Every structure is written in structure tokens, then in C-alpha cells.
Amino acid sequence: MEFARRRERPAGEREGVVGTTESGIGGLADDRPLLGRTSTAERVADILRTRIAEGYFPPGERLSEDSIGKALGVSRNTLREAFRLLTHERLLVHELNRGVFVRMLAVQDVVDIYRTRQLVECAVVHGLGEPPYALEQLDAAVAGGERSERERDWKGVSTANIHFHRELVALAGSARTDELMRSVLAELRLAFHVVDDPRRLHQPYLVRNRAILEALRAGDRSGAERLLADYLDDSRMQLVETYAHRVEEEEEEGA
């Protein structure tokens, strides 16, 4: 069951996120170079997908065509096509006569996300082949999470955890798998937004990220796979419990 209330504030006008300024909504103007010479809907969708995955746009946020189009310097038609692509990926939802909103997940969505992660991530580690593995980006993600922990930046820890799993899947060297996981991990970030205590959710997994990295560095692929499977099981149970409790609270408030 999805949360009932939606906020119709323009994206970017909320606590902790850069608002609409000359530099663009949420700093999106800084992403203009990513569009290259030809501004395509796919590239716009990729930018917005990344922004959702990094927590700039929370569930229920209404996305302003005018603000985002101006920030990225793209046409309304291009932006609408990008919205359509992200709606197909279940990251956005279009509501007639109201606009486009970042999607709010149901509990079953969270369960399905973890089912997909378990299938894909564990299969990637299982099929890595013989060591050594190219672990530079995975190492950087782990270090980034630990740095954010020292700074008590729990949103940064959350983002680093997502980067860790993205780089783990990237070890497969498959563009198709990378594309799938970019969408899945962006959807996962939508679930993280409902958590009242991000430190409790994310901090315990930093040491587990490090353990998986060190197992792979030692060439222990089977050990890394076991650690990852346990990690995903524990994370799923914790997040589903938290999410279900939040849904119940929302239903009681709306009764």
C-alpha cells in the first residue's frame, strides 16, 4: 500500500536540499556537460535517475518541468520523454492534472527490490572467475562510506553504500547488468527516505562492506558471496520492518 499524501512543492524546495537558484534546481545546471552536444531524453533520464539514487528527490516530490528544464537547458518535450522513461522504471508516477511525482514505494516493492538484488549481486560475485579482481572503485566506495561515518554524514554513508553495490555489480563487466542495477538501486533509495534513523540503518553495513572487499582482495570469492547473501538478508528484514511500521503510522494518521 502506498503512502496517501503527496507534496506539491516544486522539487528542491525542502530542508537540506539546494533550492531553485541561478545554478539550477538541486544543482542540476552543473550536470549540463553530461548532456554532450546532443541533449537526449536518455541522458536527461540518466541524470535524474542518478539524482534520485543520491537522495536529491524524495518520494512524493512533485518535479517541476519548468525548473528542471531550465536547469538542464532542455526542451519540454525532451524532459517529458525522460519522465516517461523513468515512469516505466517505476521511479516516477504521472498523476492526471497534477503532474509528475517521485514514486512512493509499497512494502511489496521493497521485498521485490531485495529479491532482485539477491539474484543479481550474488550471481555477479559467484561468476567473477579467478582473482585478482579490479577492486579500485569498490575500495573507493568503502573508503567514502568510512569517511562519511567519521564526519557523521549519514546521508553520505547511505550514498556510499549504494555506490558500493553499484561497483560490486560493475565487476561483472556487463553494461546490461549495470543498467538494471542503476534503476534498482535508485528505487531502493526511495525506500531509504522513510527511515527516521539513517545511522541505525546504514552504519552497521560499513564494516560488512569492508569485509566483502577484503574477502575479494584475498581471492575468497565463495566467502564474499556468503557474506553478501547474509548482508542482503539482514538488510531486507531490517528495511521491510521499518518500512511496514512507517506505512502503518501513515495509515493511522490518515484515518
Secondary structure, DSSP 8 states (H G I E B T S, - for coil): ---S--EEEETT-STTS--S-TT-GGGGGGGGGGG-SS--HHHHHHHHHHHHHTTSS-TTEEE-HHHHHHHHT--HHHHHHHHHHHHHTTSEEEETTTEEEE----HHHHHHHHHHHHHHHHHHHHT--SS----HHHHHHHHHHHHHHHTT-HHHHHHHHHHHHHHHHHTT--HHHHHHHHHHHHHHHHHHTT-S-HHHHHTHHHHHHHHHHHHHHTT-HHHHHHHHHHHHHHHHHHHHHHHHHHHHHHHHHH-
